[in-house]
Amino acid sequence: MAHAAGAPAAAPALEIRDLQAWYGESHILHGVGFAVPRGQVVTLLGRNGAGRTTTLRAVLGLVGARRGSIRVHGTETIALPPHRIAHLGIGYCPEERGIFASLSTEENLRLPPRLARGRGPAMGEAELYAMFPNLAERRASPGMRLSGGEQQMLAVARILRTGADVLLLDEISEGLAPVIVQALARTIIALKRQGFTILMVEQNFRFAAPLADHFHVMEHGRIVASFPASELAARQGLLDELLSV
């Protein structure tokens, strides 16, 4: 929607400026900065070890030492503890998924609390089972009995239960069968249409290509390239160079 002349543009859902982060004595992030507009999908590309996951963890306050500025819906969070950051409407799906292996699918879905300031719709079980039919069929199965793809679906479904509207997704396509990857891509498209804001970490830019509005490429803890989705084809050579193992 176009803004009226002279009207300020809406603040981004997530804005990062000059972000520095450390693990102990190791300086991991060096001045990372970018914004994630409301209702858009932004993807961080890069090799393993480039600093992409650390960026997500820093947004949530899960990195021991941070410096710079991180704003969630306009609120500065750099000095806040993780639980207060989460309650601003952030949902995190880590690479290791983090589901409870001994609990059933249904029990896993019922655990997350509603965020105090969540802006999302806090989807109910019926909505989530409609979005992820595989989970409906396995609702009584313990997490350890689910396939990798079903565990990933459950991890995404759990954060949708909370009312979070800014979703941080870490390598959700990694190691999954193509049919599951396609199903997750459809889910991301559906969530974007519903107004969710999504920051994804991906090494597979072919998965991210039809989903993202903007890309940032990371290397050695820095953003080394940024471009909109419309420039993806023109940047293919650069991506091949930066992302090749």
Number of C-alpha atoms within 10 A of each C-alpha: 3 6 9 8 6 6 8 8 9 10 15 19 23 23 20 21 15 15 22 21 25 17 13 10 7 8 13 20 26 17 16 20 18 17 17 22 20 19 19 21 24 25 27 26 27 26 18 15 13 20 25 31 21 19 24 22 19 23 27 23 22 15 17 11 15 20 17 16 18 26 19 22 18 13 13 15 19 22 13 12 12 18 13 16 21 23 18 22 23 31 26 24 23 20 16 12 19 13 21 16 15 13 15 20 28 19 16 20 23 14 12 14 13 16 21 14 15 19 17 20 14 19 17 15 17 10 13 20 19 11 17 19 13 15 21 16 11 17 18 13 17 18 23 15 14 19 11 17 22 20 22 26 23 27 25 25 23 26 24 28 24 29 26 27 26 31 21 25 23 24 20 23 23 16 10 15 11 12 10 16 17 14 14 20 18 14 16 19 15 13 19 18 12 13 14 23 27 27 24 25 27 24 22 15 20 9 17 23 16 12 20 23 18 23 23 20 23 24 19 16 22 20 22 13 15 16 13 12 19 12 12 17 10 10 14 12 10 13 17 10 9 17 17 10 7
